Amino acid sequence: MADLSTELIHHPYVAPEGFAAPQVGVFKASTVYFPSVAAMRSREWKDKSAYTYGLHGTPTTYALEERLCTLEGGKHCLLVPSGLAAVALVAMSILKAGDEVLIPDNAYGPNKTFAEGELLAWGITHQYYDPLDPQDLEAQISSRTKLVWLEAAGSVTLEFPDLVALVRICKQRKVLTALDNTWGAGIAYKPFDLVSGESPALGVDITAHAVTKYPSGGGDVLMGSVMTRDHALALRIKLTHMRLGLAVGANDAELVLRSLPSIGLRYRAQDEATRGLARWAQSQPEFVQVLHPALADSPGFAHWQALCNNGYGGAACLFSVILDERFTHDQTDAFCDALKLFKLGYSWAGPVSLVVPYDLKTMRSVVPKHLSRGTVVRFSIGLENVQDLQDDIAQALRVLR
């Protein structure tokens, strides 16, 4: 008889098949067993037809990737440890020394700093374009341009570009497009089907998504995804993903799988609350401008209305205000500190409302003319009672009065 430790490690019991429950099983593995050497040599992980090593996927991560494809409308999805990792993976898969990437000037800040740091050091240049001016994008595309980043809505100031026009230009110039789809989340609009009825469908080539935000919804998971419909492009990204050794933990995948069924309810509830607070904020004299794509005077409103109102709708949980320039940075900080329900913290789309002040001069190559002068404060609306949140902002405004 074998030693007890050996018997426990090699115990013959295998649970019967046929177990079904609401949640996907959590499979944790680095090592994956093979029944034979022939199976070890023949199994293929790239098409998800089999398992070879935990780094390349388990039933848990495959299930999450397929459900995220359903959410966004893609066909091939890869999970990475964060939204920023998704942005970096796209760039490292597509670009090489001598290439250039074009980035909207209102892009997610770490996307820009990644281009200014690592990409530049690797001989990959970048330019920033005005996302509200398709002609500016078209003028900047050159033979060196191999990737164009898109955001709708833009980071912090939430301008909504003419996404259809930008994608058309890139298609005509045969340049790949990558969309940071965190804000839309697959609900506000469908990134791979921007115009219904077109054949072939007019859409972006790749999406990067901070799964940290809406798919998770709890403020307790860091994860990202990269998605495409193109098989060859998917393989190119997948091989880079493999060579970098990127993976996510099974328990994190489990948490996202558990949250996904409620994403539509959460998105719409937070969207409705955010619109109400943004409209109320317009009546406050300390705020010289309120930025939210569904407000008629917000930059790019017509583009949001055309793409989102006629499609799946939605405008997420973010709005920003610009405090009158007569208020100092110290006064703005005091206003944010005076908030009680809104917590000071980065990220968004979780259950707790958040607030962050920003200095646009450090974030934009040029502060656009469509923005009033003053200090920007971004609110992320959680799941608290809307009147309680309004009362919290109102009491914090007293420090400015």
RODO-2510 file (C-alpha; in nm, 4 decimals, decimal comma):
residues 401
     n   res          X          Y          Z
     1     m     0,0000     0,0000     0,0000
     2     a     0,1294     0,3473    -0,0884
     3     d     0,2067     0,6064     0,1739
     4     l    -0,0888     0,8175     0,2906
     5     s     0,0442     1,1349     0,1270
     6     t     0,0808     0,9535    -0,2050
     7     e    -0,2705     0,8121    -0,1792
     8     l    -0,4156     1,1567    -0,1070
     9     i    -0,2304     1,3177    -0,3978
    10     h    -0,3256     1,0423    -0,6423
    11     h    -0,6744     0,9728    -0,5090
    12     p    -0,8810     0,8004    -0,7807
    13     y    -1,2178     0,9633    -0,7112
    14     v    -1,3559     1,1791    -0,9936
    15     a    -1,6837     1,3652    -0,9420
    16     p    -1,9634     1,2559    -1,1761
    17     e    -2,0497     1,4684    -1,4760
    18     g    -2,3830     1,6425    -1,5152
    19     f    -2,3596     1,8990    -1,2355
    20     a    -2,5331     2,2231    -1,3367
    21     a    -2,5672     2,5454    -1,1363
    22     p    -2,6076     2,9195    -1,1977
    23     q    -2,2371     2,9930    -1,1592
    24     v    -1,9479     2,8580    -1,3636
    25     g    -1,7057     2,6343    -1,1746
    26     v    -1,3784     2,7864    -1,0547
    27     f    -1,0873     2,5975    -1,2057
    28     k    -0,7443     2,6828    -1,0706
    29     a    -0,4446     2,5338    -1,2450
    30     s    -0,0971     2,5927    -1,3651
    31     t    -0,0418     2,2255    -1,4545
    32     v    -0,3034     2,0609    -1,6769
    33     y    -0,2967     1,6802    -1,7107
    34     f    -0,2732     1,4962    -2,0429
    35     p    -0,3918     1,1364    -2,0860
    36     s    -0,1023     1,0506    -2,3196
    37     v     0,2063     1,1900    -2,4883
    38     a     0,0113     1,1980    -2,8131
    39     a    -0,2522     1,4199    -2,6510
    40     m     0,0199     1,6412    -2,5048
    41     r     0,1636     1,6953    -2,8519
    42     s    -0,1659     1,7406    -3,0349
    43     r    -0,3746     1,9608    -2,8059
    44     e    -0,4327     2,3159    -2,9286
    45     w    -0,5040     2,6060    -2,6946
    46     k    -0,5132     2,8868    -2,9508
    47     d    -0,8663     2,8012    -3,0697
    48     k    -0,9901     2,7086    -2,7200
    49     s    -1,0574     2,3522    -2,8295
    50     a    -0,8447     2,2096    -2,5475
    51     y    -0,6370     2,2904    -2,2401
    52     t    -0,2583     2,2733    -2,2189
    53     y    -0,1439     2,5001    -1,9357
    54     g    -0,3226     2,7257    -1,6907
    55     l    -0,1627     3,0347    -1,8426
    56     h    -0,3466     2,9685    -2,1689
    57     g    -0,6904     2,9231    -2,0176
    58     t    -0,9191     2,7094    -1,8049
    59     p    -1,2931     2,6418    -1,8282
    60     t    -1,3444     2,9453    -1,6008
    61     t    -1,1503     3,1951    -1,8101
    62     y    -1,2779     3,0550    -2,1404
    63     a    -1,6349     3,1017    -2,0136
    64     l    -1,5684     3,4636    -1,9167
    65     e    -1,4029     3,5418    -2,2496
    66     e    -1,6986     3,4007    -2,4425
    67     r    -1,9512     3,5948    -2,2344
    68     l    -1,7566     3,9166    -2,2850
    69     c    -1,7712     3,8480    -2,6600
    70     t    -2,1485     3,8323    -2,6285
    71     l    -2,1454     4,1622    -2,4382
    72     e    -1,9388     4,3566    -2,6933
    73     g    -2,0163     4,1660    -3,0112
    74     g    -1,6665     4,0322    -3,0770
    75     k    -1,5536     3,6810    -3,1670
    76     h    -1,2144     3,6481    -3,0010
    77     c    -1,1367     3,7703    -2,6481
    78     l    -0,8312     3,7592    -2,4246
    79     l    -0,8166     3,8429    -2,0543
    80     v    -0,5350     4,0473    -1,9040
    81     p    -0,4613     4,1712    -1,5500
    82     s    -0,5927     4,5293    -1,5974
    83     g    -0,7401     4,7780    -1,8412
    84     l    -0,3998     4,9357    -1,8897
    85     a    -0,2534     4,5921    -1,9648
    86     a    -0,5182     4,5620    -2,2394
    87     v    -0,4068     4,8933    -2,3903
    88     a    -0,0414     4,7896    -2,3725
    89     l    -0,1094     4,4461    -2,5237
    90     v    -0,2808     4,6017    -2,8261
    91     a     0,0110     4,8375    -2,8888
    92     m     0,2775     4,5696    -2,8420
    93     s     0,0944     4,3283    -3,0719
    94     i     0,0488     4,5753    -3,3571
    95     l     0,3409     4,8185    -3,3501
    96     k     0,7123     4,7868    -3,4215
    97     a     1,0053     5,0265    -3,4441
    98     g     0,9431     5,2906    -3,7112
    99     d     0,5645     5,2772    -3,6780
   100     e     0,3422     5,5551    -3,5469
   101     v     0,0252     5,5489    -3,3386
   102     l    -0,2352     5,8270    -3,3296
   103     i    -0,4125     5,8907    -3,0001
   104     p    -0,7028     6,1265    -2,9224
   105     d    -0,5889     6,4138    -2,7031
   106     n    -0,8609     6,3298    -2,4498
   107     a    -0,7571     5,9650    -2,4220
   108     y    -0,7160     5,7690    -2,1008
   109     g    -0,4037     5,9230    -1,9477
   110     p    -0,1975     5,6036    -1,9026
   111     n    -0,2439     5,5241    -2,2731
   112     k    -0,0675     5,8513    -2,3516
   113     t     0,2088     5,8012    -2,0961
   114     f     0,2685     5,4478    -2,2272
   115     a     0,3217     5,5978    -2,5724
   116     e     0,5451     5,8717    -2,4316
   117     g     0,7498     5,6217    -2,2314
   118     e     0,7837     5,2622    -2,3473
   119     l     0,6687     5,3013    -2,7085
   120     l     0,8956     5,5985    -2,7735
   121     a     1,1891     5,4107    -2,6206
   122     w     1,1177     5,1238    -2,8617
   123     g     1,1301     5,3555    -3,1639
   124     i     0,7518     5,3909    -3,2027
   125     t     0,6325     5,7489    -3,2370
   126     h     0,2922     5,8990    -3,1571
   127     q     0,0816     6,2021    -3,2364
   128     y    -0,2276     6,3405    -3,0646
   129     y    -0,5302     6,4358    -3,2712
   130     d    -0,8426     6,6385    -3,1966
   131     p    -1,1161     6,3742    -3,1496
   132     l    -1,3903     6,6222    -3,2423
   133     d    -1,2273     6,7036    -3,5766
   134     p    -1,2160     6,4058    -3,8170
   135     q    -1,0193     6,6167    -4,0653
   136     d    -0,7416     6,6562    -3,8090
   137     l    -0,7177     6,2796    -3,7788
   138     e    -0,7160     6,2342    -4,1555
   139     a    -0,4425     6,4965    -4,1970
   140     q    -0,2188     6,3208    -3,9463
   141     i    -0,2421     5,9707    -4,0930
   142     s     0,0755     5,8869    -4,2825
   143     s     0,2443     5,5788    -4,4260
   144     r     0,3954     5,5201    -4,0815
   145     t     0,0557     5,5172    -3,9076
   146     k    -0,0284     5,1593    -3,8132
   147     l    -0,2794     5,2114    -3,5318
   148     v    -0,5381     5,4716    -3,4360
   149     w    -0,6849     5,4772    -3,0857
   150     l    -1,0432     5,5887    -3,0333
   151     e    -1,2444     5,6776    -2,7231
   152     a    -1,6161     5,7479    -2,6996
   153     a    -1,6680     5,9246    -2,4708
   154     g    -1,3280     6,0781    -2,3991
   155     s    -1,1590     6,0540    -2,0630
   156     v    -1,2539     6,3018    -1,7860
   157     t    -1,4080     6,5709    -2,0096
   158     l    -1,6363     6,3201    -2,1864
   159     e    -1,6462     6,4709    -2,5344
   160     f    -1,8241     6,2353    -2,7727
   161     p    -1,6593     6,2131    -3,1158
   162     d    -1,8132     6,1293    -3,4506
   163     l    -1,6998     5,7707    -3,4058
   164     v    -1,8496     5,6570    -3,7358
   165     a    -1,6612     5,9250    -3,9311
   166     l    -1,3329     5,8468    -3,7557
   167     v    -1,3656     5,4741    -3,8274
   168     r    -1,4570     5,5391    -4,1937
   169     i    -1,1420     5,7474    -4,2388
   170     c    -0,9252     5,4737    -4,0917
   171     k    -1,0916     5,2063    -4,3042
   172     q    -1,0340     5,4140    -4,6178
   173     r    -0,6683     5,4608    -4,5245
   174     k    -0,6328     5,0931    -4,4252
   175     v    -0,5222     5,1716    -4,0726
   176     l    -0,6218     4,9514    -3,7778
   177     t    -0,8501     5,1010    -3,5157
   178     a    -0,8560     5,0202    -3,1456
   179     l    -1,1328     5,1523    -2,9233
   180     d    -1,1150     5,1898    -2,5473
   181     n    -1,4660     5,0558    -2,4895
   182     t    -1,4747     5,0889    -2,1106
   183     w    -1,7299     5,3727    -2,1091
   184     g    -1,9688     5,2119    -2,3573
   185     a    -1,9132     4,8641    -2,2095
   186     g    -2,0999     4,6992    -2,4969
   187     i    -2,4270     4,8588    -2,3824
   188     a    -2,4249     5,2223    -2,4976
   189     y    -2,3412     5,1126    -2,8522
   190     k    -2,1955     4,8101    -3,0289
   191     p    -1,8360     4,8844    -3,1319
   192     f    -1,8166     4,6173    -3,4030
   193     d    -2,1524     4,7236    -3,5543
   194     l    -2,1536     5,1021    -3,5469
   195     v    -2,3878     5,1335    -3,8450
   196     s    -2,6649     4,8782    -3,8756
   197     g    -2,7356     4,7302    -4,2147
   198     e    -2,3936     4,7915    -4,3666
   199     s    -2,2170     4,5004    -4,5283
   200     p    -1,9484     4,4445    -4,4266
   201     a    -2,0340     4,5873    -4,0876
   202     l    -1,8709     4,9206    -4,0120
   203     g    -1,6938     4,8812    -3,6810
   204     v    -1,3639     4,9026    -3,5018
   205     d    -1,0971     4,6357    -3,5451
   206     i    -1,0115     4,5913    -3,1772
   207     t    -1,1553     4,6861    -2,8411
   208     a    -0,9705     4,7217    -2,5141
   209     h    -1,1939     4,7121    -2,2075
   210     a    -1,1202     4,7776    -1,8418
   211     v    -1,3213     4,4866    -1,7051
   212     t    -1,2339     4,6455    -1,3696
   213     k    -1,5221     4,8864    -1,4308
   214     y    -1,8710     4,7778    -1,5433
   215     p    -1,8259     4,4025    -1,5967
   216     s    -1,6901     4,3714    -1,2420
   217     g    -1,9070     4,6401    -1,0860
   218     g    -1,7791     4,5818    -0,7346
   219     g    -1,4670     4,7942    -0,7195
   220     d    -1,2731     4,4854    -0,6084
   221     v    -1,1315     4,3308    -0,9281
   222     l    -0,8523     4,4407    -1,1599
   223     m    -0,8898     4,2967    -1,5095
   224     g    -0,8925     4,3912    -1,8752
   225     s    -0,9885     4,2366    -2,2062
   226     v    -0,8827     4,2667    -2,5694
   227     m    -1,1321     4,1675    -2,8367
   228     t    -1,1611     4,1454    -3,2135
   229     r    -1,3660     3,9759    -3,4831
   230     d    -1,0699     3,9146    -3,7122
   231     h    -0,9186     3,5668    -3,6772
   232     a    -0,5717     3,6566    -3,8059
   233     l    -0,5563     3,9659    -3,5872
   234     a    -0,6743     3,7630    -3,2890
   235     l    -0,3930     3,5114    -3,3404
   236     r    -0,1383     3,7916    -3,3647
   237     i    -0,2562     3,9376    -3,0336
   238     k    -0,2841     3,5936    -2,8744
   239     l     0,0775     3,5083    -2,9514
   240     t     0,1978     3,8346    -2,7967
   241     h    -0,0265     3,7636    -2,4984
   242     m     0,1372     3,4194    -2,4663
   243     r     0,4926     3,5507    -2,4983
   244     l     0,4284     3,8125    -2,2301
   245     g     0,2866     3,5481    -1,9962
   246     l    -0,0321     3,7409    -1,9219
   247     a    -0,3068     3,5733    -1,7216
   248     v    -0,5808     3,6429    -1,4656
   249     g    -0,6686     3,4589    -1,1468
   250     a    -0,9603     3,2159    -1,1426
   251     n    -1,1189     3,3829    -0,8405
   252     d    -1,1151     3,7207    -1,0153
   253     a    -1,2742     3,5621    -1,3231
   254     e    -1,5353     3,4084    -1,0934
   255     l    -1,6242     3,7490    -0,9483
   256     v    -1,6720     3,9007    -1,2932
   257     l    -1,8814     3,6042    -1,4086
   258     r    -2,1010     3,6547    -1,1044
   259     s    -2,1449     4,0266    -1,1798
   260     l    -2,2061     4,0060    -1,5545
   261     p    -2,5765     3,9093    -1,5373
   262     s    -2,6569     4,2403    -1,3642
   263     i    -2,4460     4,4664    -1,5878
   264     g    -2,7456     4,5915    -1,7876
   265     l    -2,9429     4,6765    -1,4745
   266     r    -2,6469     4,8510    -1,3135
   267     y    -2,5512     5,0427    -1,6259
   268     r    -2,9006     5,1789    -1,6745
   269     a    -2,9583     5,2601    -1,3073
   270     q    -2,6292     5,4475    -1,2770
   271     d    -2,6873     5,6162    -1,6129
   272     e    -3,0285     5,7455    -1,5028
   273     a    -2,8937     5,8703    -1,1705
   274     t    -2,5988     6,0405    -1,3419
   275     r    -2,8189     6,2259    -1,5905
   276     g    -3,0371     6,3561    -1,3088
   277     l    -2,7410     6,4824    -1,1082
   278     a    -2,5769     6,6345    -1,4164
   279     r    -2,8933     6,8292    -1,4984
   280     w    -2,9160     6,9530    -1,1382
   281     a    -2,5476     7,0518    -1,1437
   282     q    -2,6208     7,2857    -1,4353
   283     s    -2,8240     7,5020    -1,1992
   284     q    -2,5374     7,5522    -0,9544
   285     p    -2,3595     7,8867    -1,0141
   286     e    -2,0201     7,7556    -0,9001
   287     f    -2,0149     7,5162    -1,1958
   288     v    -1,9524     7,7117    -1,5150
   289     q    -1,9803     7,3988    -1,7298
   290     v    -2,1214     7,0508    -1,6824
   291     l    -1,9872     6,7784    -1,9104
   292     h    -2,2009     6,4746    -1,9870
   293     p    -2,2673     6,3361    -2,3385
   294     a    -2,6467     6,3344    -2,2910
   295     l    -2,6593     6,7091    -2,2111
   296     a    -2,7501     6,9105    -2,5199
   297     d    -2,4678     7,1622    -2,4698
   298     s    -2,1973     6,9054    -2,3958
   299     p    -1,9266     6,8708    -2,6651
   300     g    -2,0264     6,6029    -2,9148
   301     f    -2,3864     6,5686    -2,7929
   302     a    -2,5171     6,5274    -3,1489
   303     h    -2,2729     6,2425    -3,2118
   304     w    -2,3765     6,0695    -2,8889
   305     q    -2,7427     6,1125    -2,9780
   306     a    -2,6946     5,9744    -3,3288
   307     l    -2,4968     5,6686    -3,2185
   308     c    -2,6426     5,5850    -2,8789
   309     n    -3,0013     5,7109    -2,8756
   310     n    -3,0764     5,5403    -3,2052
   311     g    -2,8997     5,2245    -3,0969
   312     y    -2,8674     5,0667    -2,7568
   313     g    -2,8683     5,3930    -2,5615
   314     g    -2,6849     5,4788    -2,2479
   315     a    -2,4333     5,7274    -2,1218
   316     a    -2,2562     5,5568    -1,8297
   317     c    -2,2057     5,6805    -1,4753
   318     l    -1,9654     5,9725    -1,5199
   319     f    -2,0112     6,3459    -1,5371
   320     s    -1,7632     6,6267    -1,4868
   321     v    -1,8012     6,9863    -1,3772
   322     i    -1,5742     7,2838    -1,4265
   323     l    -1,5559     7,5116    -1,1266
   324     d    -1,5340     7,8817    -1,2031
   325     e    -1,1724     7,9922    -1,2449
   326     r    -1,2139     8,2382    -0,9551
   327     f    -1,1846     7,9379    -0,7241
   328     t    -0,8287     7,8355    -0,6423
   329     h    -0,6999     7,4798    -0,6509
   330     d    -0,7032     7,4846    -0,2703
   331     q    -1,0714     7,5797    -0,2726
   332     t    -1,1466     7,3036    -0,5224
   333     d    -0,9632     7,0553    -0,3018
   334     a    -1,1602     7,1791    -0,0009
   335     f    -1,4852     7,1230    -0,1925
   336     c    -1,3847     6,7651    -0,2731
   337     d    -1,2702     6,7050     0,0856
   338     a    -1,6063     6,8314     0,2153
   339     l    -1,7982     6,5595     0,0302
   340     k    -1,9094     6,2818     0,2615
   341     l    -2,0783     6,0173     0,0472
   342     f    -1,8494     6,0725    -0,2507
   343     k    -1,5154     5,9113    -0,1722
   344     l    -1,1871     6,0378    -0,3124
   345     g    -1,0645     5,7553    -0,5322
   346     y    -0,9792     5,6483    -0,8851
   347     s    -1,1752     5,4095    -1,1064
   348     w    -1,5532     5,4079    -1,1473
   349     a    -1,8668     5,1975    -1,2125
   350     g    -1,8632     5,0448    -0,8657
   351     p    -2,1355     5,0753    -0,5976
   352     v    -1,9679     5,3691    -0,4193
   353     s    -1,9741     5,7183    -0,5707
   354     l    -1,6327     5,8748    -0,6275
   355     v    -1,4836     6,2170    -0,6981
   356     v    -1,1465     6,3301    -0,8377
   357     p    -1,0215     6,6835    -0,9209
   358     y    -0,8069     6,7202    -1,2332
   359     d    -0,5716     6,9819    -1,3752
   360     l    -0,6350     6,9744    -1,7501
   361     k    -0,3142     7,1636    -1,8263
   362     t    -0,1197     6,8530    -1,7255
   363     m    -0,3426     6,6188    -1,9275
   364     r    -0,3882     6,7809    -2,2682
   365     s    -0,1411     6,8986    -2,5287
   366     v    -0,3826     7,1892    -2,5836
   367     v    -0,6750     7,2856    -2,3595
   368     p    -0,9623     7,2922    -2,6115
   369     k    -1,1693     7,6046    -2,6695
   370     h    -1,4960     7,4213    -2,6052
   371     l    -1,4052     7,3869    -2,2368
   372     s    -1,4601     7,6729    -1,9930
   373     r    -1,1660     7,7947    -1,7901
   374     g    -1,1476     7,6551    -1,4402
   375     t    -1,0758     7,3328    -1,2547
   376     v    -1,2326     7,0046    -1,3632
   377     v    -1,3912     6,7735    -1,1067
   378     r    -1,5130     6,4321    -1,2188
   379     f    -1,7922     6,2471    -1,0413
   380     s    -1,8558     5,8746    -1,0704
   381     i    -2,2070     5,7854    -0,9603
   382     g    -2,2547     5,4629    -0,7686
   383     l    -2,5694     5,2966    -0,6429
   384     e    -2,6602     5,5277    -0,3560
   385     n    -2,9878     5,7200    -0,3406
   386     v    -2,9765     6,0071    -0,5911
   387     q    -3,1236     6,2657    -0,3527
   388     d    -2,8635     6,1762    -0,0905
   389     l    -2,5870     6,2327    -0,3458
   390     q    -2,7375     6,5650    -0,4545
   391     d    -2,7598     6,6775    -0,0933
   392     d    -2,3962     6,5796    -0,0429
   393     i    -2,2784     6,7946    -0,3351
   394     a    -2,4988     7,0811    -0,2151
   395     q    -2,3525     7,0797     0,1360
   396     a    -1,9964     7,0605    -0,0004
   397     l    -2,0599     7,3671    -0,2189
   398     r    -2,1008     7,5719     0,0980
   399     v    -1,7238     7,5781     0,1422
   400     l    -1,7092     7,7806    -0,1808
   401     r    -1,9781     8,0223    -0,0683
***
